[in-house]
Amino acid sequence: MGPIIRVPEDVAQRLAEETDLVEVDPVLPDAVDELDVELGSEPGVVLLLTETPKDGFGRLVSIITKSEYAMRASSPFELTVRDKDGNPHAFPTTAVNGQSILDHLRLAFFGEPGDRRPLIHA
């Protein structure tokens, strides 16, 4: 299974409409053990993305950087990722751009291509 993310509605909608990254939309929040990526502090939409694409999540980064959330986000930019040990990493207080978001997402453990991690309660 791919990463489980929580994003604002505008980001979730664009991901579902413009990409093939979304496997399940939406996921019930109480069914999730742990989120891999959280964008913003407001309750958002929880999505299950497809297995880690071989070309990475560049399209995810593109949609985040062009989102209404990113355009109006205050400092610090709220983007938290969890590593393979489940430790959260908040977005550093650096410039918000595609490269800094991509670098931060690389800290997240999405598994290897084809990895089917059991992150959702049965």
trRosetta pair geometry for C-beta under 8 A, 3 or more apart (Angstrom, degrees):
i j d omega theta_ij theta_ji phi_ij phi_ji
1 4 7.8 16 139 -49 118 91
1 23 7.5 -144 -149 70 78 160
1 48 6.4 -51 -174 -168 109 118
1 51 6.9 -125 -154 -85 11 73
1 111 7.8 92 69 20 55 157
1 115 7.7 -62 41 112 46 69
1 116 5.2 70 -14 -151 67 59
1 117 5.5 -98 52 52 93 67
1 118 7.7 108 16 -83 129 26
1 119 6.4 -134 86 26 136 101
1 120 7.3 -132 -174 -2 174 107
2 21 7.8 -154 143 -176 166 76
2 23 6.2 145 28 -6 118 131
2 48 6.4 123 64 170 89 71
2 49 3.9 -96 119 93 135 77
2 50 4.9 76 -30 97 148 22
2 51 4.9 -140 -64 -85 89 20
2 52 6.1 155 -122 -48 86 50
2 110 6.6 -7 -162 -170 66 103
2 111 7.7 -139 -123 46 36 118
3 36 3.9 -100 -154 61 99 153
3 37 6.0 41 160 1 135 105
3 48 7.8 178 94 -151 36 49
3 49 5.0 11 57 39 77 119
3 52 7.6 72 -23 -78 91 81
3 57 8.0 -15 21 -78 137 150
3 108 6.7 37 -117 145 140 135
3 110 4.7 -57 -55 -121 107 94
4 27 6.5 -58 -143 46 107 163
4 32 5.6 167 161 -136 154 125
4 34 7.4 125 63 94 128 51
4 35 5.4 -113 106 -127 96 55
4 36 5.4 123 51 3 61 94
4 37 7.9 177 92 31 43 71
4 46 6.5 8 179 -175 95 98
4 47 7.3 176 -152 87 53 44
4 48 5.5 -24 -101 -101 77 68
4 49 7.6 -158 -81 11 28 78
4 119 5.6 -148 -9 115 132 140
4 120 7.4 145 -79 -66 143 91
5 35 6.6 86 -124 -167 26 99
5 36 6.2 -54 -74 64 68 90
5 37 4.2 -12 -117 67 97 101
5 38 7.3 -177 -160 -76 63 35
5 39 7.1 27 177 -5 107 100
5 46 7.2 171 89 -149 39 54
5 47 5.5 -13 61 58 87 91
5 49 6.4 39 3 -26 112 112
6 29 7.6 46 -100 -110 124 104
6 35 5.3 -38 -8 -133 104 149
6 37 7.4 -167 31 99 58 61
6 38 4.8 5 56 -121 105 74
6 39 6.8 -162 96 32 61 67
6 40 8.0 -113 119 60 91 84
6 43 7.9 -75 -177 -158 128 47
6 44 4.8 128 168 63 83 106
6 45 7.0 167 -150 78 61 33
6 46 5.0 -27 -94 -93 82 72
6 47 7.8 159 -91 15 33 70
7 11 3.9 -95 156 88 127 129
7 12 5.2 161 79 -54 105 81
7 15 7.3 92 61 -10 155 139
7 37 7.8 12 -61 113 92 104
7 39 4.5 25 -117 45 73 124
7 40 7.3 90 -150 22 43 109
7 44 5.1 -140 94 145 22 148
7 45 6.1 -30 65 59 70 83
7 47 6.8 -19 21 10 106 116
7 64 7.7 -111 -134 -99 128 92
7 69 7.7 -137 -175 1 84 162
8 11 5.1 90 61 10 76 104
8 12 7.1 -145 98 -6 37 91
8 39 6.5 -87 -7 105 79 108
8 40 5.4 58 -51 10 98 156
8 42 6.8 48 -99 71 90 116
8 44 4.9 -94 -84 -119 30 123
8 45 7.5 35 148 14 14 88
8 67 7.0 134 60 167 120 138
8 68 7.5 -110 109 71 145 94
8 69 4.5 159 19 -67 147 133
9 12 5.6 -59 -144 39 33 112
9 13 6.1 33 160 -22 68 107
9 44 6.5 -150 -41 -151 56 80
9 45 5.7 98 -99 -21 56 117
10 13 5.8 -52 -146 35 30 112
10 14 6.5 26 157 -14 63 106
10 67 5.6 136 105 -159 112 97
10 68 4.7 29 75 27 171 114
10 69 6.5 180 57 -24 115 92
11 14 6.0 -58 -149 39 30 107
11 15 6.3 32 154 -21 65 108
11 39 6.4 -5 42 84 169 152
11 44 7.7 1 50 -170 111 139
11 45 8.0 -169 73 47 82 109
11 63 6.0 115 -148 138 79 107
11 64 6.3 30 -129 -98 128 61
11 67 4.8 -10 -80 -113 91 148
11 69 6.1 -34 -38 10 115 132
12 15 5.8 -56 -147 36 29 112
12 16 6.3 24 157 -15 65 109
12 25 6.9 146 -179 -144 103 114
12 26 7.3 8 -168 -92 145 99
12 44 6.8 163 -32 164 124 102
12 45 3.7 1 -66 68 166 140
12 47 5.8 173 -129 -44 97 126
13 16 6.0 -60 -148 39 28 107
13 17 6.0 10 161 -6 66 116
14 17 6.0 -65 -135 47 28 101
14 18 5.2 -16 -179 16 69 123
14 19 7.8 50 138 -2 68 99
14 63 5.0 170 111 -150 127 120
14 67 7.1 -146 22 -98 147 91
15 18 7.0 -65 -112 51 13 85
15 19 5.5 -43 -159 40 54 118
15 21 5.7 -73 -169 68 98 116
15 22 5.4 111 132 -50 100 113
15 25 8.0 175 96 -95 104 135
15 47 6.6 25 97 -147 146 178
15 49 7.9 -76 178 -100 136 97
15 60 7.1 27 -111 -113 115 74
15 63 5.8 137 -72 123 76 171
16 19 7.7 -19 -54 51 6 77
16 22 4.8 -23 -98 21 66 163
16 25 5.0 77 -98 -120 125 175
16 47 7.6 -143 -63 -116 95 136
18 63 7.1 157 72 -94 130 123
19 22 6.9 109 85 -7 93 84
19 59 5.1 136 -111 140 135 140
19 60 7.7 -19 -38 -68 179 61
19 63 7.2 -87 -24 -42 132 141
20 50 6.9 13 132 -20 76 148
21 49 5.0 -25 163 -147 90 100
21 50 5.6 -127 -156 16 41 100
21 53 7.5 -73 -108 -29 86 127
21 57 7.3 81 -131 -132 138 86
21 59 6.3 -167 -43 86 132 122
21 60 6.2 154 -154 -67 170 95
22 25 4.8 15 173 -46 133 121
22 47 5.4 -69 -127 -167 98 127
22 48 7.5 93 -162 74 62 53
22 49 6.3 -62 -100 -111 40 56
22 50 7.3 10 46 -28 6 84
23 48 4.8 -64 67 108 102 95
23 49 6.2 84 2 163 96 15
23 50 4.8 134 -55 -79 104 58
24 27 5.4 72 112 -70 118 89
24 47 6.9 164 83 -162 63 56
24 48 3.9 29 42 40 103 116
25 45 7.4 25 -154 163 85 124
25 47 5.3 -2 -99 -120 80 95
25 48 7.8 -134 -56 36 53 69
26 45 5.0 -111 -108 -165 123 91
26 46 5.6 89 -175 61 96 66
26 47 6.4 -76 -126 -80 62 61
27 31 6.1 -122 171 69 91 117
27 32 6.1 80 130 -59 128 111
27 46 4.4 -82 63 114 93 106
27 47 6.4 148 0 -116 100 13
27 48 5.2 94 -55 -30 131 95
27 120 7.0 -113 -157 -110 130 126
28 31 4.4 79 74 -3 95 113
28 32 7.7 -172 91 -18 55 85
28 46 7.4 -26 92 62 7 132
29 32 6.0 -58 -160 21 40 114
29 43 7.8 -53 -67 -152 159 104
29 46 5.2 150 -85 -16 71 145
31 120 5.5 15 145 -161 97 94
31 121 5.2 -129 -160 42 61 98
32 35 6.3 44 148 -66 142 71
32 46 6.1 -124 -31 -173 148 150
32 119 6.7 5 -153 143 75 93
32 120 6.1 -43 -102 -110 54 71
32 121 7.5 -100 -51 -3 10 88
33 119 5.2 -130 42 -169 109 61
33 120 6.9 -141 -5 -92 89 20
33 121 6.5 136 -55 -50 83 76
34 82 6.4 -55 160 45 117 173
34 86 6.3 -67 -153 -131 162 101
34 119 6.1 -94 52 -154 80 105
35 38 5.2 74 116 -60 144 94
35 46 7.2 -110 -103 -128 111 105
35 82 7.0 132 92 -5 58 125
36 81 6.7 0 158 -151 64 75
36 82 5.7 -112 -137 45 42 99
36 108 5.2 83 171 -171 95 123
36 109 7.1 -124 -137 67 106 59
36 110 6.3 78 -171 -93 153 68
36 119 7.7 -31 -43 -140 98 168
37 79 7.3 -16 -167 -170 92 83
37 80 7.3 157 -155 85 44 53
37 81 5.3 -11 -103 -104 73 79
37 82 7.8 -127 -62 14 40 76
37 105 6.8 3 -104 -123 133 89
37 108 5.7 -24 -69 -101 92 158
38 78 7.7 -54 119 150 90 94
38 79 7.3 167 86 -152 56 38
38 80 4.5 -2 55 56 102 99
38 81 7.9 -166 23 -73 67 38
39 44 7.0 -3 71 6 83 169
39 64 6.5 -138 -118 -128 149 114
39 69 6.6 79 148 128 115 158
39 78 7.0 113 -172 104 40 80
39 79 5.5 0 -112 -109 68 78
40 44 6.1 100 69 -46 121 131
40 69 5.9 -89 -58 -155 128 133
40 73 7.6 -123 -91 -111 90 108
40 78 5.1 91 -111 86 27 121
40 79 8.0 15 -29 -76 44 57
41 78 5.2 -78 -33 -172 84 165
48 120 7.4 -29 -89 -55 135 133
49 57 7.7 16 169 -113 161 120
49 60 7.5 -14 -115 -83 151 134
50 53 6.8 56 92 -56 113 88
51 111 7.7 -77 -152 88 79 121
51 113 6.3 85 146 -153 111 56
51 114 6.1 54 -177 -73 148 23
51 115 6.9 150 -147 50 102 59
51 116 7.5 -48 -98 -79 113 66
52 56 7.7 -14 -177 -115 89 38
52 57 7.7 -72 -142 -46 72 97
52 110 4.7 118 -85 125 116 120
52 111 6.0 -164 -19 78 125 78
52 112 6.8 -125 46 161 141 17
52 113 5.0 -110 80 -86 98 58
52 115 7.0 29 9 34 114 101
53 56 6.3 -56 80 34 92 12
53 57 6.9 132 37 -72 106 56
53 113 7.5 9 175 -110 8 105
54 113 5.8 25 -81 -97 69 150
55 58 6.5 -58 138 12 96 116
57 60 4.0 -18 172 26 102 125
57 61 6.3 113 118 -22 81 87
57 105 6.3 -109 73 151 129 149
57 110 7.6 169 -31 -71 130 166
58 61 5.5 -53 -152 35 37 113
58 62 6.3 40 150 -23 67 104
58 102 7.3 11 -109 -109 63 123
59 62 5.4 -48 -146 34 36 116
59 63 6.5 34 155 -16 65 103
60 63 6.0 -58 -151 38 29 107
60 64 6.4 29 152 -19 65 107
60 105 7.4 138 99 -130 125 162
61 64 5.7 -56 -147 37 31 111
61 65 6.2 25 159 -16 67 109
61 98 5.4 88 152 -154 114 83
61 101 5.2 150 -141 102 93 116
61 102 4.9 8 -110 -73 154 87
61 105 6.7 -121 -79 5 101 150
62 65 6.1 -59 -145 38 26 106
62 66 6.3 5 162 -1 63 114
62 98 6.9 18 -89 -121 52 121
63 66 6.2 -68 -142 49 28 98
63 67 6.2 51 154 -55 64 100
64 67 5.6 -41 -151 -1 30 122
64 69 7.6 -53 -155 72 66 115
64 70 5.9 104 156 -52 63 131
64 79 7.8 61 -171 -106 143 134
64 101 5.7 -180 97 -175 135 156
65 70 5.5 -154 -144 151 28 174
65 96 7.8 170 -123 153 81 87
65 97 6.7 39 -131 -167 127 40
65 98 4.7 -35 -60 -78 160 78
65 101 6.1 -149 -66 15 96 151
66 70 7.0 56 32 51 10 134
67 70 4.8 99 60 6 84 97
67 71 6.9 -146 99 -5 47 88
68 71 5.6 -57 -148 37 34 115
68 72 6.3 1 164 6 69 112
69 72 6.7 -81 -148 50 21 87
69 73 5.8 44 157 -59 65 102
70 73 5.5 -31 -134 -3 29 122
70 77 7.6 23 -129 -139 71 121
70 96 6.5 -173 -159 151 95 131
73 77 5.2 56 137 -120 141 78
73 78 7.1 -149 -154 21 118 79
73 96 6.9 162 76 -124 131 176
75 93 6.9 67 -172 -141 104 95
76 90 7.3 50 124 159 145 117
76 91 6.3 170 161 81 107 99
76 93 5.2 -83 -110 -96 111 86
77 91 4.9 -64 88 102 91 154
77 96 4.7 124 -59 -89 154 128
78 90 7.7 -51 -137 -151 56 93
78 91 6.7 -178 -136 20 12 122
79 90 7.6 114 73 -165 51 50
79 91 4.1 67 53 -53 91 125
79 101 6.7 -94 -171 -130 177 85
79 104 6.0 83 109 120 125 149
80 88 5.2 -6 -176 -166 116 108
80 89 6.7 154 -155 73 63 43
80 90 5.4 -28 -99 -99 86 56
80 91 7.2 -96 -67 -22 45 76
81 88 7.4 146 78 -151 31 58
81 89 5.3 -21 64 57 80 99
81 104 6.2 157 0 153 130 84
81 105 6.1 160 -81 -121 150 41
81 107 5.1 127 87 82 132 98
81 108 3.6 -99 -172 -68 122 99
82 86 5.5 -12 -176 -147 122 37
82 87 6.5 148 -152 68 70 32
82 88 5.5 -39 -92 -91 76 56
82 89 7.4 162 -95 10 25 80
82 108 6.2 55 56 -130 48 80
82 109 6.8 -61 109 29 74 91
83 86 7.2 -55 68 14 63 16
83 87 5.1 -6 37 54 107 89
83 89 6.4 70 -36 -21 98 118
83 107 5.8 -65 -83 164 92 82
83 108 6.8 -126 -90 -120 42 28
83 109 5.4 75 -178 -25 40 104
84 109 3.7 125 -74 -86 66 154
89 104 7.2 -169 115 -162 115 87
89 107 4.9 -54 56 130 159 151
89 108 7.9 -136 42 -67 116 65
91 94 8.0 -117 162 35 85 82
91 96 7.9 31 165 -100 142 94
91 100 7.8 74 -164 146 104 105
91 101 7.9 -19 -124 -107 123 63
91 104 5.4 -3 -116 -129 77 160
92 100 7.7 -115 60 -169 96 111
92 104 7.2 -158 10 -91 84 113
94 100 5.2 -160 96 -135 118 139
95 100 5.9 174 83 -29 67 152
96 100 6.1 -118 -125 73 30 134
96 101 7.0 49 -160 -52 72 97
97 100 5.3 87 49 14 70 101
97 101 7.1 -138 94 -4 31 92
98 101 5.9 -61 -147 39 28 108
98 102 6.1 28 157 -19 66 109
99 102 5.6 -54 -144 38 30 112
99 103 6.2 34 156 -21 65 105
100 103 5.7 -49 -144 35 31 114
100 104 6.5 31 154 -18 62 106
101 104 5.8 -57 -150 37 31 109
101 105 6.3 31 153 -19 66 106
102 105 5.7 -54 -145 36 31 110
102 106 6.7 41 152 -30 62 100
103 106 5.8 -50 -160 20 32 118
104 107 6.0 -42 -172 13 45 113
105 108 5.5 -40 -168 16 54 117
110 115 7.9 138 130 60 59 129
111 115 3.1 -140 166 83 124 146
111 116 8.0 157 168 -18 163 15
111 117 5.2 -148 -68 -30 140 118
112 115 4.6 109 51 -38 66 117
